[in-house]
């Protein structure tokens, strides 16, 4: 092998090795967050009383009500550890490796932003419900960038011990469902209509978006009041969203016909007149385009013709919609 070929071979091998190293060291995005903190109850922080253990662990999507307090005259050790959510989702918090004489002498709860030992209901989000080796983890829905405080406290005595608090955060990708509570009748004898709707589970529903007659989805609230409806058929779609922006992929849909043939904002008579005017404007625009002599004039005339043609198409569609509505109302 010549020296030149040797240099090429060595260079190619070096590049291949470098590429393989780059593949190895490039970090891959994690789909979940796993964090462990050892919390020690050493008596440096104490609180009067403790939270009741009601046997029900908090779950994502359902806001648990503070279960109440117990033993207000007794002093208990407590300690905290903070967790900042790098993304929104369902946070699971569990307790393990408890060194208390009895595992039931350690109880885990979680709060939003901060913990006040003399006001244990403030900022409360959830708890384990029970304590001991078989106690279930607690779950709460968290939002990106917010701070959450896990609290470990004694339950039976002021004992010095510790435990590992584990945070597991999974992305929340489950949207709420949407359902109508009230919709207009098939034929509305008015130019207005009211629709009410809800999201399930309610605790996981943060907002709604509505789509009326094929327009873009926009923020809305229940009840949705529609006014000045044109004569004809109408379709309303509603989708619920959770606090993480997950939208119901199958919106609730309601259809009805407005049969207010006299007081509607756009009757068949006015729509037909508007179409005639639009067609007349298109005809004039075509004449101007034919008479245009310079490239600049032709460009301007062509642009105007395009705009008027679109308007005429929309007017023609409006007439068709109203005609269908009149026919449906007559049935």
KOLGU-686432 format. One record per residue: residue in one letter; y, z, x of N, C-alpha, C in turn. Coordinates in steps of 0.2 Angstrom, whole numbers, plus 5000, padded with zeros to 4 digits. Atoms other than C-alpha are relative to their C-alpha. Layout:
residues N
AYZXYZXYZX;...
END
This chain:
residues 331
X499450005004500050005000500650005004;X499450014996501749955007500450064999;X499549945000503150085010500450004993;X499650015006504150004995499650024994;X500449995006502650014983499950085000;X500149935000502350194989500650044997;X499449975003504150244985500050004993;X500050025007503950164968499550054996;X500549965003502350254964500250085000;X499849935000503050424970500550014995;X499450005004504650394960499750004993;X500250005007503650354944499650064998;X500349945001502550504946500550064999;X499549955001504050614948500350004993;X499750015006504850544933499550034994;X500549985005503250574923499950074999;X500049935000503150754929500650034997;X499449975003504950784924500049994993;X500050015007504650714907499650054997;X500549955003503150824904500350075000;X499749944999504150974910500550014994;X499549995005505550934898499750014993;X500350005007504350914883499850084999;X500349935000503651094888500650054998;X499549955000505351184889500449994994;X499550015006506251104874499850054994;X500249955005506251244861499949974993;X500250035006505551204844500350054994;X499749965005506451264828499550044996;X500549965004505551414820500250004993;X499950005007505251414802500150074997;X500049935003505251604800500350045006;X499749954995506051754809499550065000;X500449944999504951894816500350055005;X499649954995505852054823499750074998;X500349945000505152224827500550055003;X499649954997506152384830499750074999;X500249935000505552564834500550044997;X499549955003506452694823499850075001;X500249934998506452874829500350054995;X499749945004506753024817500050065005;X500049954995507253144830500550064998;X499649955002508453254820500749995001;X499350014998510053184827500449984994;X499750025007510453114809499650034995;X500449975006510053204793500449994994;X499750025006510353184775499850054995;X500249965005510353294760499649974994;X500450035005508953254748499749935002;X500350074998507953084748499949964994;X500150055005507552934737499350024997;X500749995003506152954724499649945001;X500550054999504552864726499749984994;X500250015007504252774710499449955000;X500650045000502752674716500049934999;X499950075001503552504714500449975006;X499750034994503952404730500549944997;X499550055002505552294728499749935002;X500350074999505152104727500649955000;X499550055000506251944731500049974993;X499950035006507051874716500150054994;X499949955005507152034706500350065003;X499649944997508452164710499750074997;X500349945002507652334709500650054999;X499549955002508652474701499950065005;X500149944996508952634712499650054997;X500549965003507452744708500350074998;X499849935001508452904709499950045006;X500049964994508553054721499650064998;X500449945001507453204724500250055005;X499949954995507553374733500750005003;X499350004997509453374735500250065004;X499849944996509453554742499650005007;X500450014994508253494756500349955005;X499850044995508753424773499549955003;X500550054997507853264779500249965006;X499850044995507853174795500149924998;X500050075001508352984794500349965006;X499750044994508752844806500049934997;X499950075003509252664803499949955006;X500050054996509052494811500349944996;X499750065003510052334807499749945001;X500350064999509552164804500549954997;X499550055002510752014803499649934999;X500450065002509951864793500349945003;X499850064997510051704803500049944995;X500050055005509651604788499950044993;X500249985007509451634769499350004998;X500750015002507751674762499850074997;X500349945002506551814757499850045006;X500249964994506451954769499550064998;X500549955001504952064770500050055006;X499949944995505152234779499450054999;X500649965000503552334783500150065005;X500049944995503252504792499350005003;X500650004997501852524804500050055006;X500149954994501252644819500450064999;X499749945002501952794810499750065004;X500349954996501752944822500150074997;X499949935003502153084809499350034999;X500749965001500753214806499749974994;X500250035006500553134789500449934999;X499650075001500952944787500450004994;X499650005006501652994770500650035001;X499449974999503053084778500549955003;X499550054998503952924782500149954994;X499950045006504752814769500649955002;X499650064998505652644771500449974994;X499550035005507152574761500549955004;X499650044997508452444764500749994996;X499350005003510352424761500449945002;X499650064998511652294761500650035004;X499449994996512952304775500050075004;X499949944997512952494778499650054995;X500449945003512052664773500450065000;X499749935000512852824767499550054998;X500549945001511652974768500250044994;X499849955005512753074756500149964993;X499950045006512852924743499449955001;X500650054999511052844744499949954995;X500150065005511252734729500549955001;X499550054998512752644737499749955004;X500250064996512352474744499249995000;X500750015000510552494739499749944998;X500350065001509452344739499250014998;X500850005001507552394739499750065004;X500349954996506252514745499249984999;X500750015001504352524747499650024994;X500349975006504052624732499550065001;X500449944998502752734740500050005008;X500049994992502352794758499350025002;X500749994998500752814768499849945004;X500350054996499552704778499949934996;X500250055004499252594763500749984996;X499450025003501052574757500249935001;X499950075000501552394753500749995004;X499350014997503052314762500549994994;X499550015005504652294753500349935001;X499850074999505452124750500750004996;X499350015003507352074746500249935002;X499750064999508251914745500650015005;X499449994995509551894760500349945000;X499650054999510951784763500249995008;X499850024993511351694780500650045002;X499449974997512551794791500150074998;X499949935003512451954781499650055004;X500349944996511952124789499650044995;X500449965004510552224781499850065004;X500249944996510152404786499350034997;X500649975002508352474785500150075002;X499949924999508252664783499350035000;X500649965000506752774788500250074999;X499949925001506752954782499450034999;X500649965002505553094780500050014993;X500149995007504853134763499850074999;X500249945002504053304764500350065005;X499849954996504753394779500549975005;X499650024995506053384793499649995006;X500450014994504853314806500249955004;X499950054995505153224822499449955001;X500550055000504153064822500449935000;X499850075000504352874823499649954997;X500350065003503852704816500349945002;X499850074999503952524819500249964994;X499750045006505052424806499949935002;X500150074998504552244806500449964994;X499750045005505652114798499749935001;X500250075000504951944793500449964995;X499650045004506051814786499849934999;X500250075001505451654778500549974995;X499550035004506551524771499850004993;X500250015007506751524752500149934998;X500050075003506351354745499849994993;X500350005007505851404728500650004995;X499450005004507251354715499850034993;X500149975006507451434698499849944995;X500150055005506851344682500650014995;X499450005005508151294668499749984993;X500250015007507951304650500650004995;X499549995005509051274635499950054995;X500149955005509351414623500249974993;X499850035006510351314610500349935002;X499850074999510651124609500249974993;X499750035006511551014596499449974996;X500550045004510550934582500049935002;X500150074998509950754583500649964999;X499450045002511450694574500650064999;X499449965000513150784577500549974995;X499550035005514350754562500750035003;X499349984997515850794574500049975007;X499950024994516550744590500050055006;X500149954995516150904599499350034999;X500749974999514550994604500050065004;X500049944996514051164611499250005002;X500649994998512551194622499950065004;X500149944996511851354630499450005003;X500650014996510651374643499950065005;X500149954996509851494655499549985006;X500450014994508951504672499450065001;X500549954999507251594676499749995006;X499849935002507051714684500850005000;X499349995000508751764679500350035006;X499849974994508951874694500149965006;X500050054995508651724705500549944999;X499550055002509951614696500750025002;X499349994998511651604704500549964996;X499550055003512451454696499749944996;X500350065003512251294686500449945001;X499750065000512651114687499849964994;X500150045006512850994672500249935002;X499950084999512750804671500149984992;X499850035007513550724655500049925000;X500050075001513050544651500049965007;X500150044994512450494668500550015006;X499649984995513950564678499750045005;X500249954994513850664694499950074997;X500149925001513150844693500650035002;X499449964998514650964693499850074997;X500149935002514751154692500250014993;X499949985007514651224674499850074998;X500249935003514351384664499849994993;X500350005007513451424648500450054996;X500250065003513951394635500549945003;X499750064998514451214639500349974993;X499750035006515751144626500349935002;X499850074999515950964625500549984994;X499550025005517450894615500249925001;X499850075000518150724611499549955002;X500650044999516450644611500149934997;X500050075003516350454608499449994995;X500550015004515350394594499449975004;X500650034997513550354600499650065003;X500549964997512150434610500350045006;X499849964994512450574623499450035003;X500549964997511350654636500350055005;X499749954995511650814645499450035004;X500549974995510650874660500350065003;X499849944996510751054667499550025005;X500549974995509951124682500350075003;X499949934997509951304689500050005007;X500049994992510351354707499950075002;X500149934998509851504716500650015005;X499449984995511051594729499949965006;X500150034994510251494743500149924999;X499950075001510751324735499449964998;X500650045002508951274729500249994993;X499850025007509251174713499349984997;X500650015004507951154699499949925001;X500150084999507150974703499949974993;X500150035006506750954685500550034995;X499549975004508350984675499850004993;X500150005007508351034657500449944997;X499750065003508850874646500150014993;X499950015007509550864629500449944998;X499750065003510050714619500250004993;X499849995007510950694603500549944999;X499650065002512050564593500650034997;X499449985003513850594589500249954994;X499950055006514150524571500750014997;X499349995003516050564569500349935000;X499850075000516450384564500750004999;X499350015002518250424559500450045005;X499649974995518950554571499850005007;X500250004993518050514587500549975004;X499550034996519150474601499949935001;X500150074999518350304602499649974995;X500550035006517750214586499849935002;X500250064999516950054585500649955000;X499450045001518549974579500550005007;X499650004994519550034594499749985006;X500350034995518249994606499949935001;X500050085001518049814600500749975002;X499350034998519949794602500150015007;X499949994993519949864619499649955004;X500450054997518549744624500349934999;X499650075001519549594617500650005005;X499450004995521049654627499749995007;X500350014993519949664643499849935001;X500250074999519249494640500649955001;X499450044999520949424638500350005007;X499749994993521549504654499649965005;X500450044995520049424663500149935000;X499850075000520449254657500649985003;X499350014996522249264663499950015007;X500150004992521649324680499749945003;X500350064998520549174681500549955001;X499550055000521949064677500550015007;X499649994994523049144691499649995006;X500450024994521649124703500049935001;X500150075000521448944699500749975003;X499450024998523348924702500350025007;X499749974993523549024718499949945005;X499950064995524048904732499950035007;X500049984993524049014748499450055000;X500649964999522549114755500250074998;X499849935001523549274753500050014992;X500050005008523849234734499450004997;X500750005003522049194731499750065001;X500449934998521449354740500350054995;X499749955004522649454729499749994992;X500250015007522149364713499250014999;X500849995000520249374717499950084999;X500149935000520449564720500250034993;X499849985007521349584703499449984995;X500550035005520049474694499350055000;X500649964999518649584701500150074997;X499949945003519449744695500049994992;X500050015007519749674678499349984997;X500750025003517949604676499650075000;X500349935000517349784680500250044994;X499749965006518449854666499749974994;X500350035006517849724654499250014999;X500749985001516049764658499950074997;X500049935003516349944655500150004993;X499850015007517149904639499549974995;X500550035004515749794633499450054999;X500549955001514549934637500150064995;X499849955005515550054627499949984993;X500250035007515449944612499350004998;X500750005001513649924614499750074998;X500249935001513450114615500250034993;X499849985007514450144599499649964995;X500450045005513550004590499350044999;X500649975000511950094594500050074996;X499949935004512650264588500149994993;X499950025007513250184572499449994996;X500750025003511550114569499650074999;X500449945000510750284573500250054995;X499749955005511950384562499849974993;X500150035007511550264547499350014998;X500849995002509650294548499950064996;
END
